[in-house]
Amino acid sequence: MSKKFEGVFILTDMDGTLLNSEAKVSQVDGEAIDHFIDNGGFFSVATGRARKSVEGFLPELRTSAPSIVDNGAWISDLRSGETLRVAQMGSGYAAIVEELIRRFPMVGVEICFPGVQYVVNHNMYTERHHKNVGLELKRRELSEVEGGWMKINLLEDHEVLLDAMEFVTRRFGNDVFAQFSLPHIYEITAEGFSKGDSALWLRDRLRVSPENFYTVGDGTNDIELLAAAGDNSYAPANARPVVLEKVKNLLPDNNSGAIAALIEQLDRKY
């Protein structure tokens, strides 16, 4: 006998969505997630955090499907550690980053690989970023981290990053996907590895039909994720205005059981 939520997939952002203002999964959300998973549902996260940062929420963060980390650059199963999909930035980017640092020496630069990231140009934002997400800050020379990059993070005041964005657009061209995950963090990865691209890849990998696929997010880096689910896209009430304009459905804020409210709706639907 099939379970109620078999073939139903919820993919949610973490910060500002699944996590409350204390950066925790609330009891009401945790209990709802347990109910959803125990009744056959696929549940996982799509976050800008590195996997090691997400692992800090285990085992309280329960998943039943692979998760998307590093803003779409890496799909990894938090339960087994298995990698399913990872971005690979092509050769030649080191020279562009070297030029970027020369033109914008104040901009912090982080080079990300699966499972580790290195700071090749340090500033107060790279210091703060590592502290906020609970990662050890590892400094390297750019020449020491050539090849196999998954993602590049640029960190500085927003106005400075807007100038750097023009440089990135001109020099990297159409080979990358770039976005602001926060006003002071601009992220660059291979084209085809946004949260939305990875969400659709994972949905198809799990053989979930589009009508049974639900996404939730609150930030500008969730726009592609929300678009991937179309009419089944949801945002908490605390989401950024640009997200609220695009999303199809509204949930309570992240301090009021947003994910539990979605699962309650699905409980009535299925």
HUPE-V255060 format. One record per backbone hydrogen bond with DSSP energy under -1.0 kcal/mol. NH is the residue of the N-H (numbers start at 1). CO is the residue of the C=O. E is the energy in kcal/mol with one decimal. If there is no record, write none. Layout:
BEGIN
nh->NH co->CO e->E
nh->NH co->CO e->E
END
This chain:
BEGIN
nh->5 co->39 e->-3.0
nh->6 co->3 e->-1.5
nh->8 co->5 e->-2.2
nh->9 co->212 e->-2.7
nh->10 co->42 e->-2.6
nh->11 co->214 e->-2.7
nh->12 co->44 e->-2.0
nh->13 co->216 e->-2.4
nh->17 co->14 e->-2.2
nh->19 co->14 e->-2.5
nh->20 co->24 e->-2.7
nh->23 co->20 e->-2.2
nh->30 co->26 e->-2.9
nh->31 co->27 e->-2.6
nh->32 co->28 e->-1.7
nh->33 co->29 e->-2.7
nh->34 co->30 e->-2.3
nh->35 co->31 e->-2.1
nh->36 co->32 e->-2.4
nh->37 co->33 e->-2.9
nh->38 co->34 e->-3.0
nh->39 co->35 e->-1.0
nh->40 co->37 e->-2.1
nh->41 co->36 e->-2.4
nh->42 co->8 e->-3.1
nh->44 co->10 e->-1.9
nh->46 co->12 e->-2.4
nh->47 co->68 e->-2.8
nh->54 co->50 e->-2.0
nh->55 co->51 e->-2.6
nh->57 co->54 e->-2.4
nh->58 co->55 e->-1.4
nh->61 co->57 e->-1.9
nh->64 co->43 e->-2.9
nh->67 co->76 e->-2.9
nh->68 co->45 e->-3.0
nh->69 co->74 e->-2.9
nh->70 co->49 e->-2.7
nh->71 co->47 e->-2.3
nh->73 co->70 e->-1.6
nh->74 co->69 e->-1.6
nh->75 co->85 e->-3.2
nh->76 co->67 e->-2.5
nh->77 co->82 e->-2.7
nh->81 co->77 e->-3.1
nh->84 co->75 e->-2.8
nh->85 co->75 e->-1.4
nh->87 co->73 e->-2.9
nh->89 co->149 e->-2.9
nh->97 co->93 e->-2.6
nh->98 co->94 e->-2.5
nh->99 co->95 e->-1.9
nh->100 co->96 e->-2.5
nh->101 co->97 e->-2.7
nh->102 co->98 e->-1.7
nh->103 co->99 e->-2.2
nh->104 co->100 e->-2.8
nh->107 co->104 e->-1.9
nh->108 co->155 e->-2.9
nh->109 co->121 e->-2.2
nh->110 co->153 e->-2.5
nh->111 co->118 e->-3.1
nh->112 co->151 e->-3.3
nh->113 co->116 e->-3.3
nh->116 co->113 e->-1.6
nh->118 co->111 e->-2.8
nh->119 co->138 e->-3.0
nh->120 co->109 e->-2.3
nh->121 co->109 e->-1.4
nh->127 co->123 e->-1.8
nh->128 co->124 e->-2.4
nh->129 co->125 e->-2.8
nh->130 co->126 e->-2.1
nh->131 co->127 e->-1.8
nh->132 co->128 e->-2.8
nh->133 co->129 e->-1.9
nh->135 co->130 e->-2.3
nh->140 co->119 e->-2.1
nh->144 co->141 e->-1.9
nh->145 co->142 e->-1.7
nh->150 co->112 e->-3.3
nh->151 co->112 e->-1.4
nh->152 co->188 e->-2.9
nh->153 co->110 e->-2.7
nh->154 co->186 e->-3.1
nh->155 co->108 e->-2.3
nh->156 co->184 e->-1.2
nh->161 co->157 e->-2.2
nh->162 co->158 e->-1.9
nh->163 co->159 e->-1.1
nh->164 co->160 e->-2.0
nh->165 co->161 e->-2.6
nh->166 co->162 e->-1.3
nh->167 co->163 e->-1.5
nh->168 co->164 e->-2.6
nh->169 co->165 e->-2.7
nh->170 co->166 e->-1.9
nh->171 co->167 e->-2.8
nh->172 co->168 e->-2.8
nh->175 co->172 e->-1.4
nh->177 co->189 e->-2.9
nh->179 co->187 e->-2.0
nh->181 co->185 e->-1.8
nh->182 co->185 e->-1.3
nh->185 co->182 e->-2.0
nh->186 co->154 e->-3.0
nh->187 co->179 e->-3.3
nh->188 co->152 e->-2.9
nh->189 co->177 e->-2.3
nh->191 co->175 e->-1.8
nh->193 co->190 e->-1.1
nh->198 co->194 e->-2.4
nh->199 co->195 e->-2.1
nh->200 co->196 e->-2.3
nh->201 co->197 e->-2.1
nh->202 co->198 e->-2.5
nh->203 co->199 e->-2.8
nh->204 co->200 e->-2.3
nh->205 co->201 e->-2.1
nh->206 co->202 e->-2.2
nh->208 co->203 e->-2.3
nh->212 co->209 e->-1.9
nh->213 co->210 e->-1.4
nh->214 co->9 e->-2.9
nh->215 co->232 e->-1.5
nh->216 co->11 e->-1.7
nh->217 co->234 e->-1.7
nh->222 co->219 e->-1.9
nh->223 co->220 e->-1.2
nh->226 co->222 e->-2.8
nh->227 co->223 e->-2.3
nh->228 co->224 e->-1.5
nh->229 co->226 e->-1.2
nh->232 co->229 e->-2.4
nh->233 co->230 e->-1.2
nh->234 co->215 e->-2.4
nh->235 co->249 e->-1.7
nh->239 co->236 e->-2.1
nh->240 co->218 e->-2.6
nh->243 co->240 e->-1.1
nh->244 co->240 e->-2.3
nh->245 co->241 e->-1.8
nh->247 co->243 e->-2.5
nh->249 co->233 e->-1.2
nh->251 co->235 e->-2.7
nh->256 co->253 e->-2.2
nh->261 co->257 e->-2.2
nh->262 co->258 e->-1.8
nh->263 co->259 e->-2.5
nh->264 co->260 e->-2.2
nh->265 co->261 e->-1.8
nh->266 co->262 e->-2.3
nh->267 co->263 e->-2.2
nh->268 co->264 e->-1.3
nh->269 co->265 e->-1.5
nh->270 co->266 e->-2.5
END
